[in-house]
Amino acid sequence: MSNPIRAALAWQPRASYSDITYDFADGIARIAINRPHKRNAFRPETVSQLIDAMHRAQFDREVGVIVLTGAGHEAFCSGGDQTVRGDDGGYHDEDGTPHLNVLDLQMQIRRCPKPVVAMIAGYAIGGGHVLHLVCDLSIAADNARFGQTGPRVGSFDAGLGAGLLARTIGMKKAKEIWLLCRQYDAKQALDMGLVNTVVPLAELEEETVRWCQDMLRLSPMALRMIKAGFNADTDGLAGIQELAGNATGLFYMSEEGLEGRNAWLEKRAPDFAKYRRRP
Ligand SMILES: CC(C)(COP(=O)(O)OP(=O)(O)OC[C@H]1O[C@@H](n2cnc3c(N)ncnc32)[C@H](O)[C@@H]1OP(=O)(O)O)[C@@H](O)C(=O)NCCC(=O)NCCSC(=O)c1cc(O)c2ccccc2c1O
């Protein structure tokens, strides 16, 4: 069946991978898990490629917003690929090495200074559900379905999968999702604050691009700072480090910061006297 989601932009491929696609158009990077025959379940190699693509998008100065999605319309992502769990139960790459590299990806999305938007058609389940959760915004199609399955398949994400979920939708609902492993439709997800909006499936990309375009018109530095601020307390000292690093970057750009650097290069004492001690 052809994809019922209308394309909103003339996407151009910017990189080639086996398990994902990476496209760009008009300031937006679109990264899609491309394993629709497995409802876009990820194996360790998929996650390594997502990490690479996220890095590429972060450092591409043309990119202002990143969209994370799944190929087709049946699934955003169904979590870890259960067929690559080895004898020890963990997710193995093709060399037999066990990985939980999706945890690195989760943190990479949170630390990325550009907004990351989850564009969700179909299932966002298990580790795939956590992936949309860690994105800054979630735009869902009306066919989207959400849920955790870990306790059913011998797994759990007690990190961001539990704590960030509770901070997003409240403790009771988060515990319900994990302790009962039920599925929730798009309207239920919207009602509990799990997603930002729900649109007809055909309009999913158009609406997502509209949200991205709104952000592209805003100050990149202000978005960067506010994202880091939102994540700082949940991410603890690592979150404060991210926020503080942004502040340092801003200070470097100031005349006062440059005076320190210039004085050192010119082998003279810095003259900070001309900078007011602001109240
Ligand atoms: C997602 C579904 C509800 C979709 O159901 P539907 O009926 O539409 O489709 P099928 O079930 O027929 O699936 C079609 C096709 O895809 C294969 N498939 C689907 N999901 C997976 C998967 N996760 N892994 C491997 N393969 C998958 C399915 O076998 C079919 O192929 P056939 O060849 O058999 O036809 C439903 O598919 C479903 O419930 N899927 C499983 C969801 C799931 O349990 N995911 C894993 C949860 S655990 C997890 O994701 C996880 C990952 C991590 O990396 C963690 C890291 C750290 C801590 C915890 C982690 C964690 O919990």
The ligand as an SDF file (V2000), in Angstrom:
LIG
                    3D

 62 66  0  0  0  0  0  0  0  0999 V2000
    4.2270   -3.1510   17.4580 C   0  0  0  0  0  0  0  0  0  0  0  0
    3.1320   -4.1980   17.4400 C   0  0  0  0  0  0  0  0  0  0  0  0
    2.0510   -3.8560   18.4620 C   0  0  0  0  0  0  0  0  0  0  0  0
    2.5210   -4.1960   16.0160 C   0  0  0  0  0  0  0  0  0  0  0  0
    1.5210   -5.1830   15.9080 O   0  0  0  0  0  0  0  0  0  0  0  0
    0.9750   -5.5640   14.4370 P   0  0  0  0  0  0  0  0  0  0  0  0
   -0.0760   -6.6130   14.6570 O   0  0  0  0  0  0  0  0  0  0  0  0
    0.6040   -4.3630   13.6780 O   0  0  0  0  0  0  0  0  0  0  0  0
    2.2200   -6.1660   13.6550 O   0  0  0  0  0  0  0  0  0  0  0  0
    2.9700   -7.5550   13.8910 P   0  0  0  0  0  0  0  0  0  0  0  0
    3.0500   -7.9060   15.3250 O   0  0  0  0  0  0  0  0  0  0  0  0
    2.3850   -8.5820   12.9770 O   0  0  0  0  0  0  0  0  0  0  0  0
    4.4300   -7.1360   13.4030 O   0  0  0  0  0  0  0  0  0  0  0  0
    4.7640   -7.0640   12.0400 C   0  0  0  0  0  0  0  0  0  0  0  0
    6.1210   -7.6730   11.8650 C   0  0  0  0  0  0  0  0  0  0  0  0
    7.0510   -6.8960   12.6220 O   0  0  0  0  0  0  0  0  0  0  0  0
    7.7480   -7.7210   13.5500 C   0  0  0  0  0  0  0  0  0  0  0  0
    8.0280   -6.9490   14.7600 N   0  0  0  0  0  0  0  0  0  0  0  0
    7.2390   -6.0460   15.3530 C   0  0  0  0  0  0  0  0  0  0  0  0
    7.8350   -5.5370   16.4330 N   0  0  0  0  0  0  0  0  0  0  0  0
    9.0390   -6.1250   16.5270 C   0  0  0  0  0  0  0  0  0  0  0  0
   10.1280   -6.0110   17.4460 C   0  0  0  0  0  0  0  0  0  0  0  0
   10.1210   -5.1320   18.4920 N   0  0  0  0  0  0  0  0  0  0  0  0
   11.2070   -6.7790   17.2340 N   0  0  0  0  0  0  0  0  0  0  0  0
   11.2590   -7.6360   16.1710 C   0  0  0  0  0  0  0  0  0  0  0  0
   10.2730   -7.7670   15.2740 N   0  0  0  0  0  0  0  0  0  0  0  0
    9.1830   -7.0230   15.4420 C   0  0  0  0  0  0  0  0  0  0  0  0
    6.7740   -8.8560   13.8240 C   0  0  0  0  0  0  0  0  0  0  0  0
    7.4530   -9.9830   14.3060 O   0  0  0  0  0  0  0  0  0  0  0  0
    6.1920   -9.0730   12.4210 C   0  0  0  0  0  0  0  0  0  0  0  0
    7.1030   -9.7660   11.6150 O   0  0  0  0  0  0  0  0  0  0  0  0
    6.7600  -11.2690   11.1130 P   0  0  0  0  0  0  0  0  0  0  0  0
    7.9170  -11.6450   10.2650 O   0  0  0  0  0  0  0  0  0  0  0  0
    6.6290  -12.0930   12.3490 O   0  0  0  0  0  0  0  0  0  0  0  0
    5.4700  -11.1440   10.3830 O   0  0  0  0  0  0  0  0  0  0  0  0
    3.6630   -5.6030   17.7320 C   0  0  0  0  0  0  0  0  0  0  0  0
    4.4570   -6.0240   16.6370 O   0  0  0  0  0  0  0  0  0  0  0  0
    4.4770   -5.6890   18.9710 C   0  0  0  0  0  0  0  0  0  0  0  0
    3.9490   -5.7200   20.0530 O   0  0  0  0  0  0  0  0  0  0  0  0
    5.8150   -5.7090   18.8270 N   0  0  0  0  0  0  0  0  0  0  0  0
    6.7330   -5.9290   19.9180 C   0  0  0  0  0  0  0  0  0  0  0  0
    6.9180   -4.6610   20.7240 C   0  0  0  0  0  0  0  0  0  0  0  0
    7.9310   -4.9010   21.8040 C   0  0  0  0  0  0  0  0  0  0  0  0
    7.7170   -5.6970   22.6920 O   0  0  0  0  0  0  0  0  0  0  0  0
    9.0830   -4.2050   21.7500 N   0  0  0  0  0  0  0  0  0  0  0  0
   10.1930   -4.3790   22.5910 C   0  0  0  0  0  0  0  0  0  0  0  0
   10.0240   -3.6960   23.9590 C   0  0  0  0  0  0  0  0  0  0  0  0
   11.4810   -3.7180   24.9420 S   0  0  0  0  0  0  0  0  0  0  0  0
   12.4030   -2.4360   24.2350 C   0  0  0  0  0  0  0  0  0  0  0  0
   12.0450   -1.9500   23.2250 O   0  0  0  0  0  0  0  0  0  0  0  0
   13.6400   -1.9320   24.8860 C   0  0  0  0  0  0  0  0  0  0  0  0
   14.6760   -1.5580   24.0670 C   0  0  0  0  0  0  0  0  0  0  0  0
   15.8290   -1.0740   24.6180 C   0  0  0  0  0  0  0  0  0  0  0  0
   16.8740   -0.7870   23.8030 O   0  0  0  0  0  0  0  0  0  0  0  0
   15.9730   -0.8690   25.9940 C   0  0  0  0  0  0  0  0  0  0  0  0
   17.1230   -0.3020   26.5440 C   0  0  0  0  0  0  0  0  0  0  0  0
   17.2120   -0.1140   27.9050 C   0  0  0  0  0  0  0  0  0  0  0  0
   16.2060   -0.5140   28.7270 C   0  0  0  0  0  0  0  0  0  0  0  0
   15.0540   -1.0740   28.1930 C   0  0  0  0  0  0  0  0  0  0  0  0
   14.9230   -1.2550   26.8070 C   0  0  0  0  0  0  0  0  0  0  0  0
   13.7560   -1.7820   26.2300 C   0  0  0  0  0  0  0  0  0  0  0  0
   12.7440   -2.1680   27.0310 O   0  0  0  0  0  0  0  0  0  0  0  0
  1  2  1  0
  2  3  1  0
  2  4  1  0
  2 36  1  0
  4  5  1  0
  5  6  1  0
  6  7  2  0
  6  8  1  0
  6  9  1  0
  9 10  1  0
 10 11  2  0
 10 12  1  0
 10 13  1  0
 13 14  1  0
 14 15  1  0
 15 16  1  0
 15 30  1  0
 16 17  1  0
 17 18  1  0
 17 28  1  0
 18 19  1  0
 18 27  1  0
 19 20  2  0
 20 21  1  0
 21 22  1  0
 21 27  2  0
 22 23  1  0
 22 24  2  0
 24 25  1  0
 25 26  2  0
 26 27  1  0
 28 29  1  0
 28 30  1  0
 30 31  1  0
 31 32  1  0
 32 33  2  0
 32 34  1  0
 32 35  1  0
 36 37  1  0
 36 38  1  0
 38 39  2  0
 38 40  1  0
 40 41  1  0
 41 42  1  0
 42 43  1  0
 43 44  2  0
 43 45  1  0
 45 46  1  0
 46 47  1  0
 47 48  1  0
 48 49  1  0
 49 50  2  0
 49 51  1  0
 51 52  1  0
 51 61  2  0
 52 53  2  0
 53 54  1  0
 53 55  1  0
 55 56  1  0
 55 60  2  0
 56 57  2  0
 57 58  1  0
 58 59  2  0
 59 60  1  0
 60 61  1  0
 61 62  1  0
M  END
$$$$
